[in-house]
Amino acid sequence: HGGRMPERGLQQLLPSNGKLKCEVCMVVQPRGCLHCEHCGVCVIGYDHHCPWMSKCIGAQNSCAFYGFLGVGLTSLFFIVLISVLMH
């Protein structure tokens, strides 16, 4: 195996140790990087692929993701609250 990702079609399950070469992107991944099968790119600090934002959530956009969650949940709370109060 020698520091190389599994063959195409197999998902990378563990973050890179800084020596892993991505066979899809053809780069040596930095420590903590994972290849996203949905987007086809390597993402530093990969957390998950978000279907609602249609992008990978990683180190560079985790604050935007949590802001998205906060706004969405706050909006849902107020919609439920107003619905309950109006009945």
N, CA and C of each residue as an Amber inpcrd file, in Angstrom:
protein
   261
   0.8480000  -1.1930000   0.0000000   0.0000000   0.0000000   0.0000000
   0.8790000   1.2370000   0.0000000   1.8890000   1.3240000   0.8670000
   2.9320000   2.3210000   0.8240000   2.5360000   3.7800000   0.6870000
   1.5900000   4.2760000   1.4970000   1.2570000   5.6830000   1.4820000
   0.4050000   6.1280000   0.3100000  -0.2060000   5.1980000  -0.3850000
  -1.0590000   5.5560000  -1.5170000  -2.5050000   5.2580000  -1.1750000
  -3.3980000   6.0500000  -1.7710000  -4.8240000   5.8090000  -1.5800000
  -5.2210000   4.5120000  -2.2570000  -6.3240000   3.9000000  -1.8100000
  -6.8440000   2.7320000  -2.5010000  -7.2060000   3.0770000  -3.9420000
  -7.4020000   2.0510000  -4.7550000  -7.7440000   2.2420000  -6.1560000
  -9.0220000   3.0550000  -6.3070000  -9.2080000   3.6180000  -7.5100000
 -10.4190000   4.3910000  -7.7950000 -11.6530000   3.5680000  -7.5010000
 -12.6940000   4.2520000  -7.0270000 -13.9300000   3.5600000  -6.7010000
 -14.0230000   3.2070000  -5.2270000 -12.8820000   3.1990000  -4.5340000
 -12.8820000   2.9390000  -3.0980000 -12.7740000   4.2570000  -2.3610000
 -13.5450000   4.3970000  -1.3080000 -13.5920000   5.6510000  -0.5610000
 -12.4600000   5.7160000   0.4520000 -11.8760000   6.9030000   0.6060000
 -10.8650000   7.1380000   1.6290000 -11.5870000   7.3090000   2.9540000
 -11.2960000   6.4610000   3.9220000 -12.0270000   6.4670000   5.1840000
 -11.3380000   7.2430000   6.2940000 -10.0200000   7.3280000   6.2430000
  -9.2730000   8.0110000   7.3010000  -8.5300000   9.2120000   6.7540000
  -8.4280000  10.2760000   7.5600000  -7.6710000  11.4530000   7.1060000
  -6.2060000  11.0970000   6.8450000  -5.5900000  11.8690000   5.9840000
  -4.1930000  11.6480000   5.6200000  -3.2680000  11.9200000   6.8050000
  -2.1580000  11.2150000   6.8180000  -1.1380000  11.4450000   7.8360000
  -0.0980000  12.4460000   7.3450000  -0.3350000  13.0250000   6.1760000
   0.6070000  13.9790000   5.5920000   1.5000000  13.3620000   4.5400000
   1.3820000  12.0450000   4.3390000   2.2260000  11.3460000   3.3740000
   1.4140000  10.6030000   2.3150000   0.1110000  10.6510000   2.4190000
  -0.7620000   9.8990000   1.5260000  -0.9200000  10.6240000   0.1910000
  -0.7510000   9.8880000  -0.9020000  -0.9480000  10.4750000  -2.2240000
  -2.3530000  10.1350000  -2.7180000  -3.1130000  11.1490000  -3.0880000
  -4.4480000  10.9450000  -3.6310000  -4.3080000  10.5330000  -5.0940000
  -4.8160000   9.3760000  -5.4270000  -4.7160000   8.8690000  -6.7900000
  -5.6610000   9.5830000  -7.7490000  -6.6680000  10.2550000  -7.2250000
  -7.6090000  10.9790000  -8.0800000  -7.0700000  12.3720000  -8.3880000
  -6.6830000  13.1090000  -7.3460000  -6.1850000  14.4840000  -7.5150000
  -4.6990000  14.5170000  -7.8810000  -4.0070000  13.4070000  -7.6710000
  -2.5800000  13.2800000  -7.9670000  -1.7160000  14.2560000  -7.1580000
  -2.0740000  14.4440000  -5.8740000  -1.2930000  15.2960000  -4.9700000
  -1.0330000  14.5300000  -3.6820000   0.0370000  14.9200000  -2.9920000
   0.2660000  14.3990000  -1.6480000  -0.5950000  15.2290000  -0.7200000
  -1.4830000  14.5680000  -0.0080000  -2.4290000  15.2750000   0.8530000
  -1.7510000  15.7710000   2.1290000  -2.0690000  17.0020000   2.5540000
  -1.5790000  17.4680000   3.8530000  -2.2250000  16.6610000   4.9880000
  -1.6500000  16.7310000   6.1600000  -2.2010000  16.0400000   7.3260000
  -3.6460000  16.4780000   7.5610000  -4.5390000  15.5200000   7.7990000
  -5.9410000  15.8020000   8.0850000  -6.8210000  15.9520000   6.8520000
  -6.2600000  15.7610000   5.6870000  -6.9920000  15.9300000   4.4350000
  -7.6850000  14.6220000   4.0350000  -8.8600000  14.7510000   3.4210000
  -9.5900000  13.5950000   2.9090000 -10.1210000  13.9240000   1.5250000
 -10.2310000  12.9280000   0.6630000 -10.7910000  13.1230000  -0.6760000
 -12.3010000  12.9390000  -0.6020000 -13.0690000  13.9110000  -1.1270000
 -14.5250000  13.8190000  -1.1630000 -14.9430000  13.1590000  -2.4690000
 -15.6420000  12.0500000  -2.3640000 -16.1070000  11.3300000  -3.5440000
 -17.2010000  12.0950000  -4.2790000 -17.9680000  12.9300000  -3.5660000
 -19.0560000  13.6870000  -4.1920000 -18.5200000  14.8290000  -5.0510000
 -17.5750000  15.5840000  -4.5020000 -17.0410000  16.7580000  -5.2010000
 -15.8330000  16.4310000  -6.0750000 -15.1620000  15.3400000  -5.7590000
 -13.9850000  14.9460000  -6.5250000 -12.7530000  15.7740000  -6.2130000
 -12.6630000  16.3130000  -4.9790000 -11.5080000  17.1130000  -4.5680000
 -11.0380000  16.6710000  -3.1820000  -9.7910000  17.0040000  -2.8750000
  -9.2650000  16.7710000  -1.5410000  -9.5760000  17.9960000  -0.6840000
 -10.0460000  17.7710000   0.5440000 -10.4900000  18.8550000   1.4180000
  -9.7220000  18.7880000   2.7380000  -9.0570000  19.8830000   3.0860000
  -8.3260000  19.9600000   4.3570000  -9.3360000  20.0790000   5.4940000
  -9.1820000  19.2560000   6.5110000 -10.0820000  19.2820000   7.6600000
 -11.4760000  18.7730000   7.3240000 -11.5730000  17.8630000   6.3600000
 -12.8640000  17.3350000   5.8930000 -13.7210000  16.8570000   7.0560000
 -14.9680000  17.3390000   7.1080000 -15.9290000  16.8900000   8.1100000
 -16.9840000  16.0160000   7.4450000 -17.6470000  16.5700000   6.4200000
 -18.6530000  15.8080000   5.6780000 -19.0440000  16.5480000   4.4040000
 -19.7910000  15.8950000   3.5430000 -20.3440000  16.5470000   2.3570000
 -21.7770000  16.9320000   2.6850000 -22.1030000  18.1950000   2.5680000
 -23.4360000  18.6970000   2.9130000 -24.2940000  18.8100000   1.6520000
 -25.3490000  17.9980000   1.5560000 -26.1900000  18.0690000   0.3570000
 -26.9920000  19.3700000   0.2720000 -27.3030000  20.0130000   1.4020000
 -28.0760000  21.2490000   1.3810000 -27.2470000  22.4310000   0.9120000
 -25.9680000  22.4470000   1.2680000 -25.0790000  23.5050000   0.7940000
 -24.4050000  23.1080000  -0.5180000 -24.5350000  21.8370000  -0.8720000
 -23.9510000  21.2760000  -2.0980000 -22.4360000  21.4690000  -2.1530000
 -21.7750000  21.2440000  -1.0030000 -20.3190000  21.3430000  -0.9530000
 -19.7840000  20.5820000   0.2510000 -18.4830000  20.4000000   0.2590000
 -17.8150000  19.7420000   1.3750000 -17.6540000  20.7250000   2.5240000
 -17.7850000  20.2250000   3.7330000 -17.5530000  21.0400000   4.9190000
 -16.1950000  20.6340000   5.4750000 -15.3140000  21.6210000   5.5600000
 -13.9600000  21.3690000   6.0450000 -13.4620000  22.5570000   6.8400000
 -12.1440000  22.6330000   6.9970000 -11.5310000  23.6780000   7.8230000
 -11.8230000  25.0840000   7.3020000 -11.9300000  25.2490000   5.9810000
 -12.0800000  26.5850000   5.4010000 -13.4990000  27.1440000   5.4900000
 -14.5070000  26.2760000   5.6140000 -15.8770000  26.7950000   5.6060000
 -16.7440000  26.2710000   6.7420000 -16.1390000  25.7730000   7.7980000
 -16.9320000  25.2470000   8.9150000 -17.7170000  26.3620000   9.6190000
 -17.1590000  27.5660000   9.7150000 -17.8970000  28.6820000  10.3420000
 -19.1360000  29.0330000   9.5250000 -19.0060000  29.0610000   8.2070000
 -20.1590000  29.3460000   7.3400000 -21.2130000  28.2520000   7.4940000
 -20.7880000  27.0020000   7.6320000 -21.7250000  25.8970000   7.8080000
 -22.4910000  26.0340000   9.1250000 -21.7810000  26.3450000  10.2080000
 -22.4580000  26.4880000  11.4990000 -23.3730000  27.7160000  11.5080000
 -23.0000000  28.7570000  10.7870000 -23.8880000  29.9050000  10.6300000
 -25.1470000  29.5210000   9.8660000 -24.9870000  28.7370000   8.8150000
 -26.1110000  28.2170000   8.0330000 -27.0520000  27.4090000   8.9250000
 -26.4810000  26.5320000   9.7600000 -27.3010000  25.7450000  10.6920000
 -28.0210000  26.6400000  11.6940000 -27.3080000  27.6220000  12.2360000
 -27.9070000  28.5220000  13.2190000 -29.0780000  29.3110000  12.6550000
 -28.9010000  29.8530000  11.4610000 -29.9750000  30.6240000  10.8260000
 -31.1550000  29.7120000  10.5060000 -30.8700000  28.5230000   9.9790000
 -31.9420000  27.5860000   9.6400000 -32.7330000  27.1340000  10.8510000
 -32.0460000  26.7880000  11.9310000 -32.7350000  26.3250000  13.1400000
 -33.4720000  27.4610000  13.8440000 -32.8850000  28.6640000  13.8250000
 -33.5670000  29.8220000  14.4230000 -34.8430000  30.1380000  13.6490000
 -34.7740000  30.0990000  12.3240000 -35.9580000  30.3360000  11.5000000
 -37.0340000  29.2970000  11.7780000 -36.6350000  28.0480000  11.8730000
 -37.5820000  26.9690000  12.1700000 -38.2410000  27.1860000  13.5280000
 -37.4580000  27.5800000  14.5240000 -37.9860000  27.8350000  15.8600000
 -39.0610000  28.9240000  15.8190000 -38.7820000  30.0390000  15.1320000
 -39.7530000  31.1350000  15.0630000 -40.9970000  30.7590000  14.2770000
 -40.8610000  29.9680000  13.2360000 -42.0280000  29.5120000  12.4730000
 -42.9290000  28.6490000  13.3470000 -42.3200000  27.7270000  14.0930000
 -43.1010000  26.8710000  14.9970000 -43.7340000  27.7140000  16.1010000
 -42.9860000  28.6280000  16.6760000 -43.4950000  29.4870000  17.7490000
 -44.6850000  30.3160000  17.2540000 -44.5860000  30.9370000  16.1170000
 -45.6720000  31.7650000  15.5860000 -46.8870000  30.8930000  15.2560000
 -46.6370000  29.7050000  14.7150000 -47.7550000  28.7890000  14.4090000
 -48.4930000  28.3830000  15.6610000 -47.7710000  28.1130000  16.7410000
 -48.3880000  27.7110000  18.0040000 -49.1560000  28.8830000  18.6080000
 -48.6000000  30.0660000  18.5770000 -49.2360000  31.2420000  19.1660000
 -50.4880000  31.6920000  18.3950000 -50.5280000  31.4280000  17.1120000
 -51.6710000  31.8590000  16.3020000 -52.8640000  30.9100000  16.4170000
 -52.6590000  29.7220000  16.9590000 -53.7770000  28.7620000  17.0910000
 -54.3370000  28.8090000  18.4530000
